[in-house]
Amino acid sequence: MTPAKLWLSIFLTAFAVFTGLLIQTLVTPIPYGDLARIGRISDYDFGWRIEPPHVEPELLEGVPIDKADIVVIGDSFSATHRWQSRLVKAGYGVTTVFWDTIDERLCGDFDDWLAKAGFRGKLVIVESVERIVSLRLSNSEGCGKMKKPLESQAAPRSPPPEHVPGFALNWDGQLISGWLTAQCTRAAIAGKVNDECDQQTVARPVQDGCERFSHRRCDLALFLAADRDLGEIKPENVAQLQAFTRSQAKVPILWMLVPNKWTTYLEPTHSQTFMAAFKQTDLGPDLFSFTQEEKVKMKDFYFPNDTHISMHGQLLLGDRMLQAVRQKLGEAPAPSGD
């Protein structure tokens, strides 16, 4: 083979490989679930397929702190404002503040910090996903002063898709994204470890999975490994919750502890000793029993490709929190049909 033919052969081979990788990436679905995105797993196989509920935009708007009835201290489970929309629909003004803007801690001057920001409302809801409760309580112990000013925004931090995402060419993906996604998806489905894939995302069989989820590979669902690895919350954490609540006398506090997706679908006994102690208090609603009940009533209570509760599930969660708010404040439920 002459040098010219050799170089032409190399060029044509490289061009064919490049073109194949490009086409594979272009037709690979743009990920719309956080676990699919993290693990490079295809949303063709694991993406939800039930249309989300429509929520009027005005119900998703937060109010200025000085006009708020309720302040929510929350994490990504509060970032869509969907569950809060049920409180807004019931007539409450809601402001949402995120843990990461306050260094993941609540300090001894929390009451004064809220008052200094202008809050004159009725209630604080402190929301945290199960896996980070212990860390946040540990951060808060011995913390005397809130160092960051209160920051909130009117619009949702993480607005979800309003419809099931349709096909679109993945122009923003890296050249090898499609190839990597195919490799990681095959490994996840087979239960194998691929060093090219982020092991934060794992696929696990779910009992009656196709009754629980809408995605194509509904025998499996995606989970966050940290749900398992960060361990359980314990009865001593209840004492920490009680101590902080007692130290803040100006505004009532309602604790909203959201179970991990892993707990809800794979290990319902996770953190059960904590919940047994928690249920003996008036700190907040039992969302662990709530998720066990609701997961069997509907598909996609949690998203199959995401670690969060779905938008359908969030509205049910909002209804449950509205019930807890009214009970905490001693307010009568609205007439039927509200």
PEUR-V530886 format. One record per backbone hydrogen bond with DSSP energy under -0.5 kcal/mol. CO is the residue of the C=O (numbers start at 0). NH is the residue of the N-H. E is the energy in kcal/mol with one decimal. If there is no record, write none. Layout:
BEGIN
CO/NH/E, CO/NH/E
END
This chain:
BEGIN
1/5/-2.6, 2/6/-2.7, 3/7/-2.1, 4/8/-2.6, 5/9/-2.6, 6/10/-2.7, 7/11/-2.8, 8/12/-2.4, 9/13/-2.6, 10/14/-2.8, 11/15/-2.4, 12/16/-2.4, 13/17/-2.9, 14/18/-3.0, 15/19/-2.5, 16/20/-2.6, 17/21/-2.5, 18/22/-2.7, 19/23/-2.3, 20/24/-2.3, 21/25/-2.7, 22/26/-1.9, 23/27/-0.5, 24/27/-0.9, 25/169/-2.1, 32/36/-2.5, 33/37/-2.6, 34/38/-2.3, 35/39/-0.8, 35/40/-2.3, 41/44/-0.6, 41/45/-1.8, 42/46/-1.7, 44/216/-2.4, 55/58/-1.9, 56/59/-1.5, 57/60/-0.7, 63/66/-2.2, 64/67/-1.0, 68/121/-2.3, 68/122/-1.8, 69/94/-2.3, 70/72/-0.5, 70/124/-2.9, 71/73/-0.7, 71/96/-3.6, 72/126/-3.2, 73/98/-2.3, 74/77/-2.3, 75/78/-0.9, 77/80/-0.9, 78/156/-0.8, 78/157/-2.3, 80/84/-1.1, 81/85/-0.5, 82/85/-1.2, 82/86/-0.5, 83/86/-0.9, 83/87/-2.2, 84/88/-2.6, 85/89/-1.0, 86/91/-2.2, 87/90/-1.8, 91/93/-0.5, 92/68/-2.2, 92/69/-2.4, 93/62/-1.9, 94/71/-3.2, 95/152/-0.6, 96/73/-3.0, 97/100/-1.8, 98/101/-1.7, 98/103/-2.7, 99/102/-0.5, 101/104/-1.1, 106/109/-1.7, 108/112/-2.8, 109/113/-2.3, 110/114/-2.3, 111/115/-2.8, 112/116/-1.4, 113/117/-0.6, 113/118/-2.3, 114/117/-1.2, 121/251/-0.6, 122/70/-2.0, 123/125/-0.6, 123/253/-2.9, 124/72/-3.0, 124/126/-0.7, 125/255/-3.2, 127/257/-2.2, 128/131/-1.7, 128/132/-0.5, 129/132/-1.4, 131/135/-2.4, 132/136/-2.5, 133/137/-2.5, 134/138/-2.5, 135/139/-1.5, 136/140/-1.3, 139/142/-1.9, 141/143/-0.7, 142/107/-2.5, 143/108/-0.7, 144/146/-0.5, 153/61/-2.8, 168/170/-1.8, 169/172/-0.9, 173/176/-2.0, 175/179/-2.9, 176/180/-2.8, 177/181/-2.0, 178/182/-2.1, 179/183/-3.1, 180/184/-2.4, 181/185/-2.1, 182/186/-2.2, 183/187/-2.5, 184/188/-2.5, 185/189/-2.0, 186/190/-0.7, 186/191/-2.8, 187/190/-0.8, 191/193/-0.5, 193/196/-2.3, 196/198/-0.5, 197/200/-1.3, 199/224/-3.2, 201/222/-2.9, 203/220/-2.0, 205/208/-1.7, 207/210/-1.9, 207/211/-0.8, 208/211/-0.8, 208/212/-2.2, 211/299/-3.2, 211/300/-0.5, 214/217/-0.7, 215/217/-1.0, 216/219/-2.2, 218/205/-1.5, 220/203/-2.5, 222/201/-2.5, 222/224/-0.6, 223/226/-1.7, 223/227/-0.6, 224/227/-1.1, 224/228/-2.6, 225/229/-2.3, 227/230/-1.1, 232/273/-0.6, 233/236/-1.7, 233/237/-0.6, 234/237/-1.1, 234/238/-1.1, 235/239/-1.4, 236/240/-2.2, 237/241/-2.6, 238/242/-2.5, 239/243/-2.3, 240/244/-2.3, 241/245/-2.5, 242/246/-1.4, 243/247/-0.7, 244/247/-1.0, 246/248/-0.7, 251/123/-2.2, 253/125/-2.5, 254/256/-0.6, 255/127/-2.2, 255/257/-0.7, 257/129/-3.0, 259/263/-2.2, 260/264/-2.2, 261/265/-2.7, 261/266/-1.8, 266/269/-2.4, 268/271/-1.9, 270/274/-2.2, 271/275/-2.2, 272/276/-1.5, 273/277/-2.9, 274/278/-2.5, 276/279/-1.1, 277/280/-1.9, 282/254/-2.8, 284/286/-1.3, 285/289/-1.3, 286/290/-2.2, 287/291/-1.6, 288/292/-2.0, 289/293/-2.5, 290/294/-2.2, 292/295/-0.6, 293/296/-1.3, 293/297/-0.8, 297/300/-0.5, 300/309/-2.3, 302/305/-0.6, 303/221/-2.1, 304/34/-1.1, 304/35/-1.6, 307/302/-2.3, 309/313/-2.7, 310/314/-1.4, 311/315/-1.3, 312/316/-2.6, 313/317/-2.6, 314/318/-2.0, 315/319/-2.1, 316/320/-2.4, 317/321/-2.4, 318/322/-1.9, 319/323/-1.9, 320/324/-2.7, 321/325/-2.4, 322/326/-2.0, 323/327/-2.6, 324/328/-2.5, 325/329/-0.7, 325/330/-2.6, 326/329/-0.6, 334/337/-1.3
END
